[in-house]
Amino acid sequence: MSGNADVDKLVVLISDAAFEAVVEYQKYGQDVPALSCPVVHPLDSATDLIKLRRALRQLEGACRHLYDMLAPPVEYIGKNTMDFGPVLLRTAVNAGIAEILEGRPQGMHLLHIAEATGLPEPKLTQIMRALASRNCFIEVDTDTYANNRISQALFKDSETRSCDYTWLAVTQCHYGLDSYWEFLNNKQVDVADVPDNYKGLWSYARRNSAGELQDSIYTAWGKHVRIYSQVLSPYSTFCDIGSGVGSFSLHLAKLRPDLHITLQDQPHVLDDALQLWSKEFPDCTLDKRVVFEPLDFLVHPPVQGQDYYYMRAIVHNWTDNDVRRILTNVRKAMGAHSRLLIQEYSLAPQNRKRGAGEAARYGIQQAPEPLLPNFGWGASRRHNLDFTMQLTFNAKERTVGELIELASSAELAFVKFLDLGTASVLEFQSARKDESSQSRL
Ligand SMILES: C[S@@+](CC[C@H](N)C(=O)[O-])C[C@H]1O[C@@H](n2cnc3c(N)ncnc32)[C@H](O)[C@@H]1O
């Protein structure tokens, strides 16, 4: 079967997606910066990137689909077997290379970088070559490197928190990865049981070099605050269940002063949250606009009768049985007017027949052919997280259908699906009443 027509279609998909992405950049009044420029574009910290994320999903899916079609298969195997990206990034962060190069657009010679980092120069040469070939840092002259737009996101105080993320991914999430096959065949010990594996994952707060609490590692991940802020009803009550230090709610509270927000998490996490909020938003507890209520969601329901219950990155940490316990507790707190919003990296089917079913039933967009219906490589972040959940918690990301089925076993009825580009939101109401199923989103 000839694939030539697919090549043409993929080129069009790439071109369309790139055009849409450029339009999103220009909405902020500035062109797309060249990759070589160490500049921060206003879009980098924007809170409404849904259209950009959707365009990038298509772009990545189509670019890699095309490459995989045109390259001999052995290329694929070689490339995907020998990938040192995580180790290279962690090395750059630990050695503080981005900071060392800060304010030096003319760059710094490898010998001086080696001196400043204490790393052996021959190895550093290999590290910098590999990173620069992946567009992180730029070689401005022979053996002389400078920051570019990507490497400067590794600054320790970057709003993107990227350097914390490299720590989290490479240390906490990848424990046991080298022996994955052995664990898979071991009936007694699971890879997620590796000691100390996930303790750090739930210590969400981060501290700056002065030891002060800062917003969490995950701030930059789910910055969809603006869309929520636009759709939540005025003066409503909003309960952030498993809030962490409140990375999401902190931004929401600033955008929507009319909301009454309750953060619920384990007591020690809320201690950190209080410390952070009193620094970032000292007036938040005035008039009890924001309250902090400890909760063990496996055992007790959250505060009663809220308009919205919100759970971001909670369900994917738990097995089906535990999710059922958590959701049943939430449902017990819900009134007839309440809605539960679950934000996760939901998976879409890779099979067009099954995908078509879910698309029609839940209103999910399928990728255009010849892409896989879930955008293939464009969905890689979701699948990487799925695997990370397996490695760390023996848990998983779920398809929309799986999540709806699980929620329904906790007597929650599906109302609406919202595609955020990388993540998605599922809205539920209690199935225990005869209320109208009108969406609150
Ligand atoms: C993956 S984090 C998500 C944090 C936050 N929702 C966010 O998106 O930034 C999971 C959160 O669940 C909290 N958690 C874990 N077990 C809990 C329990 N039994 N009761 C309440 N919260 C719990 C953790 O403390 C952590 O803050």
The ligand as an ORCA input file, in Angstrom:
! r2SCAN-3c Opt
* xyz 0 1
  C      -0.028     14.685     42.845
  S      -0.352     15.774     44.179
  C      -1.485     16.965     43.462
  C      -1.473     18.300     44.177
  C      -2.370     19.367     43.554
  N      -3.694     18.879     43.280
  C      -1.734     19.932     42.283
  O      -2.214     19.621     41.195
  O      -0.763     20.712     42.396
  C      -1.338     14.770     45.177
  C      -1.787     15.421     46.461
  O      -2.630     14.507     47.167
  C      -2.359     14.646     48.547
  N      -2.769     13.443     49.273
  C      -2.187     12.220     49.243
  N      -2.849     11.377     50.051
  C      -3.848     12.082     50.610
  C      -4.890     11.751     51.531
  N      -5.012     10.501     52.016
  N      -5.777     12.711     51.877
  C      -5.660     13.973     51.374
  N      -4.698     14.353     50.497
  C      -3.812     13.408     50.129
  C      -0.868     14.852     48.582
  O      -0.460     15.393     49.835
  C      -0.641     15.772     47.398
  O      -0.703     17.111     47.769
*
